[in-house]
Amino acid sequence: MRRIVEPELADHIPGDDARALRFRRDLSRLNALTMTDRLMAHMLMKHCGGMIPRELIDLGAGDGTFMLRVAQRLAPRWRNVTVKLVDQQDIVGAHVRDGFAALHWNIETISADVFEFLEKMQSSADIITANGFLHHFTAERLSRLLALTAEKAKLIIANEPRRTRIARELCRFVWLLGCGDVIRRDSVTSVRAGFVGTEISASWPTRDGWVIEEREAGTFWHTFSARRESGRSLA
């Protein structure tokens, strides 16, 4: 299937709209069913090794529920991590903030355009993550985004929809789980814009000084990681 990037309904609905609230509940349910938080936590542990990061930035973080679930899996080993949740809308609720506090993680929410945020960053981060976010961008804008992340972090990890016909067809049946109209439409749109093979790696700015890994992860997910080689400092 050719990759097709189209606008998604959820991106144009105010955060406090009833349809947006329904969408976030549905998305959280689908993430739980496909164990996406487990996948992200596994990748972070794998690529960090014994290192405990000081700061983690999550791009396109939404209401923060996903990253909270990831943090709950990591908290027994990782303490006092600062996590920055970046999204165009600040929709992080008190229950998410309280959840991070209970784990002894520090939380900062940032409402900003992701390109402007990365360009204005004054200091580097240990890790930048993205879950179901990179597929929103055309190849040209994805290359620009990845170039910025390469300048700002030692490790970049992304989970994205896997672009296959079976994933697309299965998404057409999410209504059986009681999902609303927004996610029924957007899940199919996301798969069409998803990735296969080494498509994300092809947009990475350089292989020099980086260890790149990209692979499929089950029926629905496609993963990417870029880790700065030991001894290579940030520019």
C-alpha positions in Angstrom: 0.0 0.0 0.0 1.3 3.5 -0.9 1.7 5.8 2.1 -1.1 8.4 2.2 -1.1 11.2 4.8 -4.5 12.8 5.3 -5.9 15.1 8.0 -7.3 13.2 11.0 -10.6 14.3 12.7 -9.2 14.3 16.2 -6.6 16.9 15.3 -9.3 19.5 14.6 -11.6 19.0 17.5 -11.2 21.2 20.6 -9.8 19.3 23.5 -12.9 19.8 25.7 -15.4 18.7 23.0 -17.4 15.6 23.8 -16.2 13.9 20.7 -12.6 14.6 21.7 -13.2 13.2 25.1 -14.7 10.1 23.6 -11.8 9.8 21.2 -9.2 9.8 24.0 -11.1 7.2 25.9 -11.3 5.0 22.8 -7.6 5.5 22.0 -6.6 4.6 25.5 -8.6 1.4 25.2 -7.0 0.5 21.9 -3.5 1.2 23.2 -4.2 -1.0 26.2 -5.6 -3.8 24.0 -2.6 -3.7 21.7 -0.2 -3.4 24.7 1.5 -0.3 23.2 2.6 1.0 26.6 4.4 -2.4 27.2 6.1 -2.1 23.9 7.3 1.4 24.6 8.6 0.5 28.1 10.4 -2.5 26.7 12.1 -0.4 24.0 13.1 2.2 26.6 14.6 -0.4 28.9 16.4 -2.2 26.0 18.0 0.9 24.5 18.8 2.7 27.8 20.5 -0.4 29.3 21.4 0.5 32.9 21.2 4.2 32.4 18.4 6.0 34.3 17.5 9.1 32.3 17.1 12.6 33.8 14.7 13.9 31.3 12.3 12.4 28.8 10.3 14.4 26.2 7.1 12.9 24.8 6.0 14.5 21.5 2.3 14.5 20.6 1.6 13.4 24.2 -2.2 14.1 24.1 -3.7 13.9 27.6 -0.6 12.1 29.0 -2.4 8.8 29.8 -0.2 6.7 27.5 3.1 8.0 29.0 1.7 7.6 32.5 1.1 3.9 31.7 4.7 3.6 30.4 6.0 5.3 33.5 4.1 2.9 35.8 6.0 0.1 34.1 9.3 1.8 34.4 9.0 3.3 37.9 10.3 0.3 39.8 13.6 0.9 38.2 13.5 4.6 37.2 13.1 7.3 39.8 13.0 11.1 39.8 12.6 11.3 36.0 11.4 14.6 34.6 8.9 14.0 31.8 7.8 16.8 29.4 4.5 16.2 27.7 4.4 18.2 24.4 1.2 18.8 22.5 -0.6 21.6 20.7 -3.3 21.5 23.4 -2.8 21.3 27.1 -5.3 18.6 28.0 -3.5 16.8 30.8 -5.8 16.3 33.7 -5.2 16.2 37.5 -5.4 12.4 37.6 -2.5 12.1 35.2 -0.5 14.7 37.2 -1.3 12.9 40.4 -0.3 9.6 38.8 3.2 10.8 37.9 3.6 12.4 41.4 2.8 9.0 43.0 5.6 7.5 40.9 8.1 10.2 42.0 8.3 11.5 38.5 8.3 15.2 37.7 5.9 16.4 35.0 5.9 19.4 32.8 3.2 20.1 30.2 4.1 22.2 27.2 1.5 23.5 24.7 3.3 24.3 21.5 3.9 23.5 17.9 6.4 20.6 18.0 8.8 22.3 15.5 8.9 25.5 17.4 9.4 23.7 20.6 12.4 21.7 19.4 13.9 24.7 17.7 13.7 26.8 20.9 15.1 24.1 23.2 18.1 25.5 25.0 19.3 22.2 26.5 19.4 18.6 25.4 17.2 15.7 26.7 18.2 12.1 27.3 15.2 10.7 25.4 12.6 11.8 23.0 9.6 9.5 22.5 6.6 9.6 20.1 3.7 7.2 20.1 1.4 7.3 17.0 2.7 10.8 16.1 5.3 10.6 13.3 2.7 9.2 10.8 1.0 12.6 10.8 3.8 14.1 8.8 4.7 13.9 5.1 8.2 12.7 4.2 9.5 16.2 3.9 8.2 17.3 7.3 9.2 14.0 8.9 12.8 14.6 7.7 12.7 18.0 9.3 11.3 16.7 12.5 13.8 13.9 12.8 16.7 16.2 12.1 15.6 18.4 15.0 15.3 15.4 17.4 18.7 14.3 16.4 20.1 17.6 17.6 18.3 17.5 20.9 18.5 14.0 22.3 20.7 10.9 22.8 17.9 8.4 22.2 14.7 8.7 20.0 12.1 6.0 20.1 8.8 5.9 18.2 5.9 3.5 17.9 3.8 4.0 14.8 0.9 2.3 12.9 2.0 -0.5 10.7 0.8 0.1 7.1 -0.7 -3.2 6.0 -3.9 -4.3 4.5 -4.8 -6.6 7.4 -4.2 -3.8 9.9 -6.4 -1.5 7.8 -9.2 -4.0 7.6 -9.1 -4.8 11.3 -9.4 -1.1 12.1 -12.8 -1.1 10.3 -14.2 -3.3 13.0 -13.3 -1.2 16.1 -16.9 -0.3 16.3 -17.4 -3.8 17.8 -15.5 -2.6 20.8 -17.9 0.3 21.2 -15.6 2.9 19.7 -17.0 6.2 18.5 -17.1 7.7 15.1 -13.8 9.7 15.4 -11.6 6.8 16.1 -13.4 4.6 13.6 -12.4 7.0 10.9 -9.0 8.1 12.3 -7.7 4.5 12.9 -8.0 3.7 9.2 -6.5 7.0 8.3 -3.6 6.4 10.6 -2.8 3.0 9.1 -2.8 4.5 5.6 -0.2 7.0 6.8 1.8 4.4 8.8 5.1 2.8 8.0 6.7 -0.4 6.8 10.3 -1.5 6.1 12.8 1.2 6.8 10.8 4.2 5.8 11.4 6.2 9.0 15.2 5.4 8.8 15.2 6.8 5.3 14.2 10.1 6.7 16.9 10.1 9.5 19.5 12.8 8.8 22.7 10.7 9.2 24.0 7.3 10.0 27.2 8.6 11.4 27.4 8.2 15.1 24.0 6.6 15.5 22.7 3.0 15.9 19.4 2.7 14.0 16.8 0.0 14.5 13.5 -0.2 12.7 11.1 -3.2 12.6 7.6 -4.4 12.7 6.1 -5.2 16.1 3.1 -7.4 15.8 0.0 -6.8 13.6 -0.5 -3.1 14.3 2.8 -1.5 15.3 6.0 -0.4 13.6 8.9 0.7 15.8 11.9 2.9 15.3 14.9 3.8 17.5 17.9 5.9 17.0 20.6 5.8 19.7 23.7 8.0 19.8 26.8 5.9 20.0 28.7 5.8 23.3 31.2 8.6 23.5 29.4 10.8 20.9 28.3 14.0 22.6 25.5 16.3 21.5 26.5 19.1 19.2 
